[in-house]
Amino acid sequence: MGIYLYNTDQINKIKEAAVFTAKVLDEIEKIIDIGITTNDIDVLARKIIKKHGGEPAFLNYKGFPAAVCTSINEVVVHGIPNKKEILESGDIIGVDMGVLYNGFYGDSARTFQVGNTDKNANQLLKATRESLYAGINKCRVGNRISDISNAVETHVAGYGFTPVRDYVGHGIGLNLHEEPAIPNYGEPGKGPRIKNGMVFAIETMINIGTGMVDLYDDGWTVVTRDRKLSGHFEHTVAVIEGKAEILTKGNNFN
């Protein structure tokens, strides 16, 4: 398939889907609290997306049964919402979701704190979020894809944390997942050169302990092998006039 180079009109349409995605996450953030279920989050996302004329990008994607991924504590990605999973004080929950709108996709993830989280969780989320922006700052014309990857890994290493190796960021636009793959680790100066018109979903998945993961029997839920905490943040960005513009800006996630 190769890497798409999108024109201005196409990028504007991707931005509409990306802004849509960010607004849904803003509304989800408002209900994150002790006592809500992960199913509550999924129901809200579906309601908002439907109301405003979009489609949940994740629902039925390769068989995934929900509109959002809800990943609590040691769950790295792809947690499946359910009515029995109740948020407790001290939890962290990653919410990953996308919207299909007018033929184009937006994709974003944020990890939220529930009640009073401990120092380790707070440091993990700080480092994971910062590493996303460290990667975005390397998303410039003339750089290579692995410059993004190396910036993420270098940043979290300063905190003593480890990037997940088995799951990666990706291109996005006409399809939810496009080339190139964008790992969160690796040497700089490798991979395709970044060009104007490229659109990426850069997503940092960072663990307190090992970067190794396990997959549950449901075929979706990915957890840290040592069952220690994992954080997840993601922005859709477009390369415009030489540098990355963040398309999924939200109220508290710019």
N, C-alpha and C positions, 0 to 999 in steps of 0.2 A: 504493500500500500504506500509506503514511503511517508515522508513528513509533509503535511499540508502547509502551504503558505496562503493564508487568508487575506483577502482584500479588505479595504476599509468598510465596505457595506457589510460584509460577512462578520467582521469583528464587532461591528455595532450590534448585530443580531446575537452574537455570542454574549456580548455584554448584557443584553436584555435578559437572557436566560441566567446569566451569572448574578445580576442584581436581584432577580427573582429568588434565586437560591439563597442569597444573603438575607433577604427580607424574611424568608421562612425560618432561617436559623435565628434571626433576631426574635421572632415570636416564640420559638422553642425555648430560647434562653429565659424568657419571662416565666415559664412554668417549671423550670428545673428547680426542684425543692424536695425536701424530705417527704416521703410518703407517696410520691407519684410513681406510676409504673412506666416501664419502657414502652408498653403498648399505648399509654396516654400520649407519648411523644409522637408515635407513628400516626395515631388517629388525627392529631392536630395538624401534622404535616400534610396528610392526604386532604384534609378539609381545606386548608389554605391554598394548596396547589390547584385543586379542582375549582375553587371559587374564582380564581384569577386566570383560568383558562390554560393552565399548563398540565403537564403529565409528570408523575414521579419517575425519574430516570432509572431508579434502582428496582422498582416494582416489576417482578417477573424477569429481570435481567439475568440471563443464564439460570433462571429458576429461583432467584432470590425472592422470598415471600413477603417483603415489606417495602415501604417507601423510604425508610431510613435505616441506617445501621446504628445500633446503640451498643457501645462497647464499654463495660464497666470494669474499672480497676486493672486486673491483669489481662483483660481482653484487649487485644491490639486493634483489630478491625473486624468488621462483618458480623458483629453481634446481632442476633435476631430479636426484635422486640417481642415481649410477651406480657400477659396480664399478671403473672405471678412474680415478675422481677421488679421489686420495689426499691427505690432509692433510699439510702440511709446516710446519716451524717458521717462525713469523712470519705465518702465515695468520690471518685472522679468518673465522669462519663463522657466518652467521645461520641459525638453525633456527626455522622457522615451522610451527606445526601446530595442529590442532584436533581435538576429540573430540565425537562425537554420543553422548549417553548419556541413556537414558530420555526421548527426544524433544526434548532441548535441547542447545544447542551451547556449547562453550567454545573460546577461541582465544587463543593467546599466541605470542610470539616472543622469542628471546634471541640475542645475538651473542656467541660464545665466542672466546677467544684460544687459539691453538695454539702451544705452546712459547714462545719469546721474541719478542714483538711489539715493533715500534719505537714511538718517541714519538708519531708521527702517529696510528698506529692506537690507541694507548692514549688519546690525547686525544679522538679521534673517538668511541670507545665511551663514555667518560666523559660527553661532551657529549650524546650521543644518549640515554643512559639518564637523565641528569638532565632532559633536555627532556621525556621521557615523564611524569615526576612533576610537572614544571611545568605540563604540560597537564592532568593529573589534578587538580591543585590548583584549576584553574579550572572543573572540572566540578561546579558547584554550582547549586542551584535559583535561578532568577532570572537567571543568566548566559545568554549565548547561545553557540551552537556555535562561532562564530568566536573567542570568547574563549580556547577551548582551542587553536585553531589559532595564534593570535597569540602565545600564551605559548610554544609550541614554537619558532616561528620566531625570536622575540626572544631566547630562551635560546641557541640555537645560533649566532646571529649574533654573540654575544659572543665566541665561539671562532673566528669567521671561517669557519664551515661553512654549508652550504646545504641546506634541505629539498628532498626530491623533490616535484615538483608533480603528476606524472601518476598517482600512486597514493596512496590515502587510507585512513584508518580508517573505521569503519562501525558501525552498529547490529548487534546480535546477540541471539539468543535461540531462537525457534522456527525461525529460518533462520540459516545461516552468515553471510549478508550481508543486512542490512536498512538502511532509512533511519535516520538521516541519514548522508550522507558527511561525514567529518571530516578535512579537509585539515590539513597541517602548516605552513600559511602563511596570511596574510591579515590584514585589518584586524579589530580587535575590534568587538564590538557588532552583529554581523550574524548572520543565520540564525535557526533556531528557538530559542525559550527552553528551557532545560533544566528538566525536571520530575522529581519523584519517580516512580520506576518505569521510567525509561529505563535501558537497558543498552547499553553501548558497548564495542567493541574499539578502543581508542585505540592507534595504532601509529605510532611515529616512525621515519621512513626519512630518514637524514641523510647527505649526501655531503661529502667533504673539498673537492671542487672544484665543478664546475657541478652544478646541480640537474636538468639535462637528462639523458635516458636514451635507450637504444636497446633494441629487442626483437630477440632472436636468431631465426633461421629456424625454431627448434622451436616458436615461437608462445607460449612461456612465459617463458624466461629473460630478465630485465630487467637491463641493465648500465648503469653510468654512461657517458655519452657520451665523457668524457675518460679513461675506464678507471682513474680514481682510486678510492680505497676508499669503501665505503658501510657504514653501520651500521644496525641494525634492532632495536628493542625494542617489545614490545606486551603490554598487559594487557587483560583483560576486566574491566570495572567496572560496578557498578550504582549508581544514584542512590537513596540511602536516607536518609530523615530529613535531606534538604537537601544532602547531599554524597556524593561518590563513595566506595564501598567497593570495594577491589581484591579480585577473586574468584580471580585466578590467581596467588596468592602461592606462591612456591617456597622451597626451602631457602636459596638465595643470591640470590633475586630477589623482594623484598618491595615 
